[in-house]
């Protein structure tokens, strides 16, 4: 049993980071896409300027948080250590599940950070998943654990008490016409009548062209694995395509490089099947039920943050002359996106990781309710990756002394 580090309740403003609840790691080639996108994102981590969504002026109050649990801190005596944490999910009991890809393993911890069990294992048999191509790890409304193997289109379900394998669901190949192919394949969440699937469709004719056009499709999957109706669609992310060479590939392959400070579609699934989506050029989040087409919007004004010449040049330095020429042809942005990530908490409040100014050493997340009121903001450390907000706690992946750990903060709001 790991000896997770528990901290006394001494109020302080602590820094950390977030991601979308239910947002998946994508398999195969798309993992490389996300890695490249992360490089682009990391070069823009600085502090934002913003306005209140209700009054149009002023700055929201910083919400105080305090660290209450840390898992994986060897210096504190922990015996369960992490090589690389890809994702964190949390159920209604406060149990924490970590997804690691090197090596691939899913581990369960109680709300105090004590190790409980591994969930499933790598393999091809019942209750097993492929390595390292996850399509997502989730907990459902009744706290069952779901692991989606996107390579096999295979969803494994584990019971919520001892995390033993119960059953699996296999999905047929996604039906696309001859002009398209499926590039990314993952599960956004679990609802009463089935599962919410997220795909990225790529027109085949654009595989080796200067401009990248993709289409996100959100579609229901029935409890038996058959496909239900399309719930929503939207653009993917801005990129160009060039032939790239990778050590693991015998030949050059078409690879999409995200435009510096790219705009992208962000999705999140809240409680009661509420779907949140937004193109991050502005703060305007569409909200609708997966069972209803009627939409409302969460919005606020913001001051666009200009991109300095040094920031742009630093980002372009990662790419060769061919890709840089394609970026120029596609057109480069002069301002940063309004936000970099979107997450939905268990109260259907939207958390947005704002783009930041050049010299910032921390990141800010703002919190908006369904009426576009700014509840407040949370300031987190530069390297923290916030993954879930549930039960009044914030869950983040943070590196301590160069080693990944799980940090849990109490939200005092």
N, C-alpha and C positions, 0 to 999 in steps of 0.2 A: 504494500500500500504506500502510495506516495505521501510524503509529508508536505502537503501544499502549505504555502505561506499565507496565514491569515493575519490581517492587520487590524489594530484597534481603530475605533471610530474617531479619528481626529480629523475634523473637517479641514479640507484644503482644496484649492483649485489645482487639479492635476490635468496634464495633457494626455491624449490617446487617439485612435482613429476608427473609421467605420466602413462598412460595405453594405450592399443591399441584403436584406433578409431573403434567403432563398436564391440569391444570385449564384449561378453555378460556375465551377471550373469546367472548361470545355476541353474536349479530348484531342489527341493527335496534333495535327497541324494547327488547330485553333489555339492550343496551349502556347505555341510559338507566337501567334498573333497577340495573345494577351500579354506575353512577356515583353514584346516590342512596345505595346501600348503602355505598359507600366513604365518603360524607360521614358516615354514621352511625358507621362504624368509626373514622374518624379522630378523632372527638370523644372516643373512649374510650381513646386510646393513653396508658397509664401503666403503672406497674410492678406485677407481681402478687405475691400471697402464695401459697405452695404447700407441699406436703409430699412427701416421697419416696414413690414408689409401692410400694416393697418394705418399708420399715420403718415407714412412716406418720409419720415425724418427721424433722426436719432439713431441710436444703436441699441440692440437688445441687451438685456442684462446677462452677464456670464453666470451660468448655473454652477453652483459648487458641487464638486464630486470628490470622493475619497476612495482610495484603494483599499479593498477589503480582502481580496484573495489574489494570490499569484501562484501559478502552476508552472513547474519546469525550471525553477531557480536552484541550480546546483549549490550555489554558495549558501543558500538558506537551508540546505539539507534535503531537498527534493530527490526522490529516487526514480521518478519517471521524468525523463528528459526528452526533448523534441529535437529532431534533426531539421525539420522544415514543416511548418504548419500552413496548410493551404486554406482552411476554413474552420469556422466555429459555428455550431448551432446550439440552441438552448431550448429545452422543453418547458412546460408549464410548472414542473416541479423544481426548476432551477438546475437540473442536471445539465452538464456541459459535455458536448461531443466535439472532438477534434478530428480533423481530416488531415492526414499527412501523406505526402506523395513520395518521399525518399527516406526510408522505404514506405510503401503504401500500407497504411493502417488507420483504422478508426477506433478511437478510444473514448470510453465514457467515464465521467467523473461526477461525484455528487456536488451539491451546491457549495460545499466548503473546499472543493478541490481534491478530495481523496479519490484515488483511482478505484473504479468499480469493475470494468471488464473491457475487453476488446469486442467490437461489433463486427461479426462476419470475418472474412479473411480473403486474401487474394487467391484466385483460382477460377475454375470453370464450372464447378459443381453447384449444388443448391446452397444458397446463402453466401455465395462467393462472388467477387467482382474482379474485373480485370485491372492490371497494373500498367500504367498509372492513369488510365483514361476514365476518370469518373465523369458522370454527367450531373452529379449533384448528391448531396447529403442533406436530408431534411428530417424534421420531426412533424408529426401530424397533429390534428386537433385532440386526439386521445393519447398523445405522447408516444405512439409507435414511431419507430425509426425507419426511414426509407433511404435506400442507397440505389442510385440509378447508374447502371453501367451503360454508357452511351454507345460504346462499340458494339455491344450485343443488343442494344435497345431492350434492356432487361432491368426491371425494377424489383429489388429484394425488400421484403418487409420483415421487421424484427419487433417482437413484443416489448412493451415498455418496462417490464419489471427486471428480467434477467437478460434482456436483449437477445433472446434466442430466436433463430430464424423461424418464421411462420409459413410464408409462401412467397411466390414470385409471380410477376406478370411480364409476359413478353409482348412487345409491340411489333407490328409488321413494318416493313420499310415505309418511310413517309412518302405519300403519293405526290410526286412532282412531275411536271411535263418535261419534254425533251430539252427545253431551253433553259432549265434550271437544275441546280443540284443543291443538296443540303450540306452546309459546311459546319455549322454548330448545332448541337442537339443536347438539350438539358431540361431539367424539371425546375419550374419556378416554385411550385408549392402543391399542397394537398388540400382539397376542399371536400365537402360532403359527398358530392356525386362523382368524384374522380380526381384527376390530376391535371395540373396546368403546365403545359409543355411550351418551351421556348425554342424556336429554331431560327437560324439565319439562312435564307435562301440567296444563292448567288447565281446570276445569269451566266450560263456557260460561255457565251460569246465575249464576256468581259474578263476572262481569266488572265489574259495577258494584254491589257490595255493600260493606257495612262491613268484613266480614272476608274475609281472603284464605286460600284453601286450595289448595295445589298438591301435586303428587305427582311426585317424581323417579323416573325409570325408567332402569335400567341394562340395556342389551340388547346381545347379540352381533349383529354384522353379518358375514356370511360373506364369503369372499374375492371372490366374484362380485358383491357388493353387496346380495344378498338378506338379509332379516332372519332372524336365528337366535333362540334362546330368550331370554326375559327372565331376567337374572341376579339382579337385586335391585331393590327399590323402597324408597322412603322419602319422608318429608315434604320440602317445599322450604324455604321460609323464612317467617317471620311478617311479615305486612304487612296493610295495608288498601288499598282501592281507591277512588280518587276521580277525577273528571273534571279533567284537567290540560290547560293550553294551552302549546304549544311553538311556537317561531318557525318550525320546519320543517314544521309541520302546519297545514292550513287550518282545522281545527276542534278542539275539545276531544276528548281521547281518554281512555279508562280507563287509569289508571296506578297500579301498585302501589307504595306508599310503605312501606319497611321500618319495622316497629315500632322505636322507639329501643332500642338494645342488644338487638336481635332475636336469637332463636335460629334456627339454620339447620342444614341437613344439609351435611356436608362429605364429599367423596369423593376418593380417591387410588388410583392403580394402581401397584403396586410391580413387582418383578421376578417372573418365572415366573407371570404372570397373577394375582397376589394382589391382591384388591380390599379396600380399607380404607374404612370409613364410620363416621361418628359424628354424632349430634345434639349440638351443642356446649353444651348446658346442663350437661353433666357430662363428665368424662374417662372415656369408656367406648367404645373403638373396636372395632367388629366387624371381623374379618378372615376372609376366605374366598377360595377359588380361584374364578375365573369358570367353572370346569368342575365344581365340587363345592359342594353346599349346606351342608356341615359348617362350622360357625363356631367360632372361638375369640375371646377378647376381651382387649384390652390396656386396663388400667384403673388408676387411681390416685385417691386422695382429694385434695381441694383445699379451701381456705377461700374461700367465695364472697366476692366483693368488692362492697361496697355501692355504690350509685350516689348521689352527693351531689345535693342540690337544684340546685346550680349547674350540674353536668354535665347533668342532665336538662333544665333550662331552656335551656341553651345549645343543646342538640340540638333541642328543640322550636321554637326561634326560627327555624329554617329552613322551617317549615311554616305554612300559613295556618290560620285558625280552624276551617274545616270538617275538615281533616285531623287537627288536634289533638283535635277532639271525637271523631272516629272512633278515634283512638289511645286516648282515655280509655274509650270504650265497649268497645274490644277488651281493655283492661287493660294497664297499664304495668308493666315489671319494676322491682324494687327492688334487684336485684343484676345484675352483668355476667355475660355468658356465661363459661364456664370457659376457653374459648380462642376466638380469632378466625379462625385459619386452620390447615389441616392440610396437611402435605407428607410424602411417603414417599421415602426415599432409596434408593440402589441396593443397600443391604443390608437392605431391608425394615424399616428403623427408622422410627418415626413421629416427626415434628417438629411440635410444636404451638406456635403463637404465642399466648402467654397474654394474657388480658385483664390490664390493669394499673391501678395506683392513680392517683389524680387528678393528683398532682404529678410523675409520672415523666417523664424526658426521654429514656429509652431503652426498648426493648422486649426481652423475653426469650422465647427459644424453648427448650423442653425437648425432650429426645430420649429416647424409650422404645424398648426392644427388644421382641421378640415375647413375652417372658416377663414383661412389665410392669415390667421393671427400668428405673430412670431412669439412663441412661448419663451425662447431664450436661445443662448448659444453655449456651446461647450468647447473649451480650448484644450487641445490634446497635443502630445509630443509629436515631433516631426516624423518619427519613424513608426508611429502606432498605426495599425490597420484595424479600425473598428468594424466588427462583424455582426453584432446583434445588440439590440436594446430590448430588454424584457424584464418584467417584474421590478421595475425601478432600478435595474442594474445595466451597466454598459460593459460589453465584453469585447476585448481587443487583443490582437496579436502584437506583442512588443518584443523587441530585441533587448536583452540585458546582458552586458558584457559580451556582445556579439552572438548571443544564443537566443533563439526564439522562445518566448514564454507566453502564457495566457494571463492577461491582466484583467481583473474584474473590479469595476468601480461602482460604488453606490451613488446614485443620482439623488442629490438632496434638493428636490424641487417640489 
